[in-house]
Amino acid sequence: MELHPPFRKIIHVDMDAFYASVAQLDNPELRGKAIAVGGNEIRGVVSAASYEARKFGVKSAMSGFLAKQKCPHLIFVKTDFARYKEVSAKIREIFYTYTDLVEPLSLDEAYLDVTVNKKGNPSANSIAKEIRQKIYEETGLRASAGISINKFIAKVASDINKPNGQKTVHPEEVIKFLEELPVHKFYGVGKVTASKMYNCGIFTGNDLKKKTESELVNLFGKAGTHYFNIVRGIHNSSVKPNRIRKSIAAERTFAENISSEIFMIERLEKIAEELETRMVKNETKGKTITLKIKYSDFTQQTRSKTKAYFMQSKKEFFPVVKELVYQEKLKNSVRLLGISFGNLDTQKTASFSVQLKFDF
């Protein structure tokens, strides 16, 4: 069986050891060390592990007690979901500069449909490289990516060259790729299903392909039809954006804390320029400006003002930002500043039904 165009171009971006990498980013003393996020050596469960810890067999969902036994020098750190959401928001903003067809699966991974994209770039492979590079430049974190004609293959491919790598499965390579793939690496095939497949003599995609649809349905119920299709490269689920954009933001975390309003204004000038660029790229204007301040003790404050007219350029909205800065005195030194636009002139929900064939 051959697949025929037109083909979609789907990218699956998956952050590398996201929670652990954020912890190492924020605390240089943890870099290069085996760390576990969540739990401790007495109780609790590991939420994530750094690659240094994974070498010793430490993994998510493992008890902290067992993790410590496997890796005696393991360092436990607390989860910080507010911080993960903050970083995730920055990463998604990067995604939206390429396409509005973004389907987040969690804080650290998402599907992107770049068949038609804002850059007019015909190469999904080069777009994935750009995105991974921008993520590193703007957050200091590494990401891996999978690129192919549908979500299923892109998801499987993103795991192949981890960490900090990517894998493109071109349309003409799809069938061979799936035939050679071990069934336990098929996305959605867990340990129980894989074991059942092994008992039926199904070890690779090629083995799976030899079974008829009725045989697979008898073995796995409704999932049998799914397995019958995906091993043939058939997976028509589209990328489903699950949010309507309600705001556009730009923010920066500083290496050294800021202790005066004058220094805040200096930093906010650059942030405002970045926000203006994003507003122009998204062809969006807004009425509500919000200033976000995170202090050195990690407490956070927002100050907002709504104008009667829509704004887009820095020249229009930066005077409002200055007003918000001097609205009240600083409570402490500042580690992060951000500006966001809300009350936008359009609530965009992009939908592309056209599927074009481009070089991957």
Backbone torsions as a table, in degrees:
resi	resn	phi	psi	omega
1	MET	NA	134.1	177.5
2	GLU	-111.9	146.9	175.3
3	LEU	-89.5	144.9	-176.3
4	HIS	-122.2	143.8	177.7
5	PRO	-68.6	164.4	9.4
6	PRO	-79.7	150.9	179.6
7	PHE	-113.0	143.4	170.3
8	ARG	-82.4	161.9	176.3
9	LYS	-119.5	106.3	-174.9
10	ILE	-114.3	134.7	175.4
11	ILE	-115.2	133.1	170.7
12	HIS	-110.8	116.4	179.2
13	VAL	-102.8	129.1	-177.8
14	ASP	-132.4	118.9	179.8
15	MET	-68.1	145.3	-178.6
16	ASP	-85.7	117.6	178.1
17	ALA	43.5	56.6	-166.5
18	PHE	-53.7	-59.5	-176.2
19	TYR	-58.9	-44.9	-178.8
20	ALA	-67.2	-39.1	-179.4
21	SER	-66.7	-36.1	176.4
22	VAL	-64.3	-42.6	178.6
23	ALA	-61.2	-41.9	179.8
24	GLN	-70.5	-32.7	177.5
25	LEU	-65.5	-43.4	-176.5
26	ASP	-77.6	-22.8	-179.8
27	ASN	-129.1	95.0	-177.4
28	PRO	-54.2	-25.5	180.0
29	GLU	-67.4	-17.7	-178.8
30	LEU	-92.2	-9.6	-176.0
31	ARG	-66.5	134.4	-180.0
32	GLY	79.7	3.7	-178.1
33	LYS	-109.9	158.8	178.5
34	ALA	-78.6	113.3	179.8
35	ILE	-129.0	152.7	175.3
36	ALA	-125.2	133.2	178.0
37	VAL	-95.8	123.9	-179.0
38	GLY	90.2	153.2	179.1
39	GLY	72.3	-177.3	173.7
40	ASN	-156.0	179.9	-173.0
41	GLU	-72.7	-6.7	179.9
42	ILE	-104.5	-42.7	-175.9
43	ARG	-149.4	176.8	177.7
44	GLY	87.8	172.4	-176.7
45	VAL	-122.3	141.5	178.3
46	VAL	-71.7	125.9	176.6
47	SER	-85.6	-34.6	-179.4
48	ALA	-160.2	156.8	-179.7
49	ALA	-134.4	144.5	176.2
50	SER	-71.4	161.9	179.3
51	TYR	-62.9	-29.7	177.4
52	GLU	-64.5	-33.9	178.6
53	ALA	-79.8	-33.3	-178.5
54	ARG	-63.4	-28.1	178.4
55	LYS	-60.7	-24.0	-179.8
56	PHE	-97.5	5.3	178.5
57	GLY	93.6	7.0	177.3
58	VAL	-77.5	132.9	-179.8
59	LYS	-149.6	168.0	-179.1
60	SER	-63.5	151.7	-179.4
61	ALA	74.7	1.9	177.3
62	MET	-86.2	145.6	178.1
63	SER	-66.0	145.7	178.9
64	GLY	-60.2	-35.0	-179.7
65	PHE	-62.3	-47.2	-180.0
66	LEU	-67.5	-39.0	179.6
67	ALA	-59.1	-42.3	-179.9
68	LYS	-67.6	-33.9	177.2
69	GLN	-66.5	-39.9	-179.8
70	LYS	-71.5	-32.5	-176.3
71	CYS	-136.1	87.0	-175.2
72	PRO	-56.9	-28.6	-179.0
73	HIS	-92.8	14.8	-178.5
74	LEU	-63.4	137.8	177.7
75	ILE	-108.6	126.8	178.8
76	PHE	-94.9	135.7	175.7
77	VAL	-128.1	152.7	-178.3
78	LYS	-76.9	151.3	174.8
79	THR	-71.6	152.5	-179.9
80	ASP	-143.6	78.2	-173.4
81	PHE	-66.1	-29.1	176.9
82	ALA	-62.2	-40.7	179.0
83	ARG	-69.5	-41.2	179.3
84	TYR	-62.5	-40.6	178.9
85	LYS	-65.1	-38.3	178.7
86	GLU	-60.9	-47.4	179.9
87	VAL	-68.8	-40.7	179.7
88	SER	-60.2	-38.4	179.3
89	ALA	-63.1	-38.7	177.6
90	LYS	-63.6	-41.9	-178.4
91	ILE	-65.6	-41.1	180.0
92	ARG	-67.0	-33.5	176.1
93	GLU	-60.7	-36.8	176.5
94	ILE	-63.3	-44.7	178.6
95	PHE	-55.6	-44.5	-175.2
96	TYR	-70.2	-12.6	174.5
97	THR	-77.6	-11.5	179.1
98	TYR	-106.8	-36.7	-177.9
99	THR	-160.5	151.3	173.3
100	ASP	-88.7	-9.7	179.3
101	LEU	-87.8	79.3	-178.7
102	VAL	-121.2	126.6	178.6
103	GLU	-119.2	96.3	178.7
104	PRO	-68.5	135.3	175.5
105	LEU	-97.6	-28.6	179.6
106	SER	-165.8	-171.4	179.7
107	LEU	-65.8	-23.9	-171.8
108	ASP	-117.1	11.3	177.0
109	GLU	-154.2	153.5	-178.5
110	ALA	-161.4	155.3	170.8
111	TYR	-97.1	143.2	174.0
112	LEU	-129.1	131.7	172.2
113	ASP	-98.6	111.0	-177.9
114	VAL	-112.3	23.1	177.0
115	THR	-54.0	-49.2	169.8
116	VAL	-116.5	120.0	-175.0
117	ASN	-130.5	162.8	-174.1
118	LYS	-70.1	-18.3	-179.5
119	LYS	-90.0	-11.3	-176.3
120	GLY	65.5	25.6	-177.9
121	ASN	-90.0	120.5	-177.8
122	PRO	-76.8	-8.3	-175.4
123	SER	-105.4	108.9	177.1
124	ALA	-65.2	-32.7	179.1
125	ASN	-62.9	-45.4	-179.4
126	SER	-71.3	-32.3	176.3
127	ILE	-62.9	-44.1	179.1
128	ALA	-60.4	-41.3	177.9
129	LYS	-62.5	-44.1	179.3
130	GLU	-60.8	-45.7	-178.3
131	ILE	-61.7	-45.4	-179.9
132	ARG	-63.5	-38.4	179.0
133	GLN	-67.9	-41.1	179.8
134	LYS	-66.8	-37.8	177.0
135	ILE	-59.9	-43.5	-179.7
136	TYR	-66.2	-42.9	-178.5
137	GLU	-65.3	-37.4	-174.1
138	GLU	-92.5	-20.6	-178.4
139	THR	-124.7	-18.9	-176.3
140	GLY	81.8	8.1	-177.6
141	LEU	-108.4	155.7	179.8
142	ARG	-102.1	148.9	178.5
143	ALA	-136.3	155.0	173.8
144	SER	-116.2	161.5	-177.2
145	ALA	-146.3	151.0	172.5
146	GLY	-123.4	139.6	-176.1
147	ILE	-131.0	128.7	176.2
148	SER	-166.5	-162.2	-172.0
149	ILE	-88.0	-12.1	176.7
150	ASN	-150.3	170.7	-174.5
151	LYS	-64.8	-40.3	-177.2
152	PHE	-60.0	-50.9	-177.2
153	ILE	-68.5	-38.3	178.8
154	ALA	-61.8	-40.3	179.3
155	LYS	-63.4	-46.0	179.5
156	VAL	-63.9	-42.8	-175.8
157	ALA	-65.5	-31.6	-176.1
158	SER	-65.7	-18.0	-177.4
159	ASP	-91.3	-11.3	-171.0
160	ILE	-71.7	-43.3	-176.8
161	ASN	-109.6	26.9	175.7
162	LYS	-70.1	150.2	-7.8
163	PRO	-87.0	162.6	174.2
164	ASN	55.9	48.8	178.4
165	GLY	-148.7	179.0	176.2
166	GLN	-149.7	159.0	-178.5
167	LYS	-138.5	126.1	175.9
168	THR	-106.5	128.0	174.2
169	VAL	-108.3	102.4	-177.4
170	HIS	-69.1	156.1	-178.1
171	PRO	-50.2	-42.6	-177.9
172	GLU	-74.2	-10.2	-179.3
173	GLU	-100.2	-10.0	-171.4
174	VAL	-56.9	-51.7	-175.3
175	ILE	-60.5	-47.9	179.8
176	LYS	-63.4	-41.4	179.3
177	PHE	-57.8	-46.2	-178.5
178	LEU	-71.0	-35.9	179.8
179	GLU	-65.2	-36.6	-177.1
180	GLU	-86.2	-10.6	-174.9
181	LEU	-74.0	128.0	174.4
182	PRO	-60.6	140.2	-173.9
183	VAL	-63.0	-28.2	-179.8
184	HIS	-69.7	-12.3	177.5
185	LYS	-94.5	-3.0	174.9
186	PHE	-70.2	126.0	-179.7
187	TYR	-59.3	128.5	-179.8
188	GLY	98.0	-10.4	177.0
189	VAL	-95.2	103.7	-179.2
190	GLY	-86.3	-173.4	-176.2
191	LYS	-61.1	-42.3	-177.2
192	VAL	-65.6	-47.2	-180.0
193	THR	-65.9	-41.6	179.3
194	ALA	-60.6	-42.1	179.2
195	SER	-62.5	-40.1	178.8
196	LYS	-65.2	-39.0	178.1
197	MET	-65.1	-42.0	178.8
198	TYR	-58.9	-41.4	179.8
199	ASN	-65.0	-21.8	178.9
200	CYS	-97.2	8.1	179.4
201	GLY	79.3	19.5	-179.7
202	ILE	-104.7	106.6	-177.5
203	PHE	-116.1	-26.8	-179.4
204	THR	-130.3	171.0	176.1
205	GLY	-59.0	-35.4	179.4
206	ASN	-63.1	-40.0	176.6
207	ASP	-64.2	-41.9	-179.8
208	LEU	-62.7	-37.6	-176.8
209	LYS	-67.6	-22.7	-178.7
210	LYS	-75.7	-15.1	179.7
211	LYS	-85.0	141.0	176.6
212	THR	-75.8	164.4	179.5
213	GLU	-61.8	-41.3	-179.0
214	SER	-65.2	-36.2	177.8
215	GLU	-64.7	-42.9	-179.3
216	LEU	-68.9	-35.9	177.1
217	VAL	-65.8	-39.7	177.7
218	ASN	-63.0	-35.4	-178.2
219	LEU	-80.8	-40.4	-170.2
220	PHE	-124.8	9.1	-180.0
221	GLY	70.8	-146.1	-178.5
222	LYS	-59.8	-29.4	179.9
223	ALA	-63.0	-22.7	179.2
224	GLY	-58.0	-40.5	177.7
225	THR	-64.8	-38.8	177.4
226	HIS	-61.0	-46.6	179.8
227	TYR	-64.5	-38.0	179.4
228	PHE	-60.5	-39.9	-177.3
229	ASN	-78.3	-46.7	-172.0
230	ILE	-66.0	-32.6	-179.8
231	VAL	-70.3	-13.7	176.1
232	ARG	-101.0	9.5	178.2
233	GLY	79.1	14.3	-178.3
234	ILE	-99.7	111.3	178.0
235	HIS	-156.9	97.4	-168.6
236	ASN	-95.2	8.5	179.4
237	SER	-64.5	125.2	-178.5
238	SER	-84.4	162.1	174.3
239	VAL	-72.1	122.9	-173.6
240	LYS	-111.7	101.5	175.8
241	PRO	-62.0	127.3	-176.5
242	ASN	-110.1	23.7	174.2
243	ARG	-146.6	145.9	170.4
244	ILE	-95.6	127.3	-177.1
245	ARG	-64.1	121.1	-179.7
246	LYS	-110.3	-13.9	179.6
247	SER	-156.4	159.7	174.6
248	ILE	-131.2	133.4	-172.7
249	ALA	-137.9	162.4	171.1
250	ALA	-145.2	139.1	-179.3
251	GLU	-152.8	163.3	179.9
252	ARG	-140.2	139.3	169.9
253	THR	-102.3	133.3	-171.9
254	PHE	-99.7	147.0	179.4
255	ALA	-67.4	-33.8	177.6
256	GLU	-123.8	140.3	-178.2
257	ASN	-66.0	150.0	-179.7
258	ILE	-102.4	136.2	-173.2
259	SER	-118.9	4.6	179.1
260	SER	-145.6	157.4	-179.6
261	GLU	-63.8	-33.2	-179.0
262	ILE	-62.9	-44.6	178.0
263	PHE	-67.1	-33.1	176.9
264	MET	-61.6	-44.6	-179.9
265	ILE	-60.7	-41.5	179.4
266	GLU	-59.6	-45.6	-179.2
267	ARG	-69.7	-37.5	-177.9
268	LEU	-67.7	-25.8	176.4
269	GLU	-56.4	-48.7	-178.4
270	LYS	-69.4	-38.2	178.5
271	ILE	-64.2	-39.0	179.2
272	ALA	-64.5	-38.2	177.4
273	GLU	-62.8	-41.4	178.6
274	GLU	-65.2	-40.9	179.6
275	LEU	-65.2	-42.2	178.0
276	GLU	-58.8	-43.5	178.2
277	THR	-58.2	-43.4	-179.6
278	ARG	-67.6	-37.9	178.8
279	MET	-64.5	-42.8	180.0
280	VAL	-65.5	-44.5	179.9
281	LYS	-60.3	-35.9	-178.7
282	ASN	-90.1	1.8	179.1
283	GLU	51.1	47.6	-173.4
284	THR	-128.5	147.0	173.3
285	LYS	-128.5	158.2	-179.0
286	GLY	-142.4	162.2	-178.9
287	LYS	-105.8	-25.2	-174.4
288	THR	-107.6	123.4	177.1
289	ILE	-105.6	131.7	178.2
290	THR	-123.9	130.8	175.3
291	LEU	-100.0	126.6	179.2
292	LYS	-108.2	130.4	179.4
293	ILE	-127.5	124.2	173.1
294	LYS	-114.5	124.3	-175.7
295	TYR	-85.9	169.2	-177.6
296	SER	-63.8	-21.2	176.7
297	ASP	-90.8	10.4	176.3
298	PHE	73.3	5.4	170.8
299	THR	-73.5	154.4	-173.6
300	GLN	-129.7	147.5	179.9
301	GLN	-140.8	142.8	173.8
302	THR	-125.4	143.8	177.6
303	ARG	-130.9	129.3	-174.4
304	SER	-128.6	155.1	173.7
305	LYS	-148.4	134.5	-179.8
306	THR	-109.6	129.2	178.0
307	LYS	-97.1	166.6	-178.3
308	ALA	-82.0	-7.8	-176.2
309	TYR	-130.8	161.0	179.4
310	PHE	-81.3	143.4	-179.2
311	MET	-127.7	154.9	176.3
312	GLN	-142.6	-41.6	-174.7
313	SER	-83.0	154.0	177.9
314	LYS	-59.5	-38.3	-179.5
315	LYS	-57.8	-34.0	-179.0
316	GLU	-79.2	-44.2	-169.6
317	PHE	-98.7	-16.9	-175.6
318	PHE	-66.6	-32.5	174.0
319	PRO	-58.6	-33.4	177.6
320	VAL	-68.0	-40.1	178.4
321	VAL	-59.8	-44.0	179.2
322	LYS	-60.7	-41.3	177.6
323	GLU	-58.2	-43.1	-178.0
324	LEU	-67.7	-34.5	178.3
325	VAL	-60.9	-44.6	-175.9
326	TYR	-92.1	10.2	-179.3
327	GLN	-61.9	-35.7	174.8
328	GLU	-154.5	163.6	-176.7
329	LYS	-71.6	153.1	177.6
330	LEU	-65.7	139.9	178.8
331	LYS	-86.5	-24.0	-173.9
332	ASN	-167.0	179.3	173.4
333	SER	-70.6	156.8	-170.3
334	VAL	-112.9	134.9	179.1
335	ARG	-108.0	-19.3	-179.3
336	LEU	-145.4	141.0	173.9
337	LEU	-131.1	144.8	177.6
338	GLY	-148.6	152.4	174.9
339	ILE	-127.4	135.0	177.3
340	SER	-134.2	152.0	174.7
341	PHE	-105.5	129.4	173.3
342	GLY	-124.1	-176.8	-179.9
343	ASN	53.8	53.0	-174.2
344	LEU	-71.5	159.5	-178.1
345	ASP	-77.7	-10.0	177.9
346	THR	-151.4	138.8	174.2
347	GLN	-103.1	90.6	-171.0
348	LYS	-78.0	133.9	168.3
349	THR	-130.9	101.4	-176.0
350	ALA	-80.2	143.2	176.9
351	SER	-143.6	120.4	179.1
352	PHE	-116.0	120.2	177.4
353	SER	-101.2	-11.9	-179.7
354	VAL	-77.7	129.1	177.7
355	GLN	-115.7	112.6	-176.8
356	LEU	-105.3	155.3	177.2
357	LYS	-100.7	123.0	177.1
358	PHE	-130.1	166.1	171.8
359	ASP	-69.0	138.0	176.6
360	PHE	-80.2	NA	NA
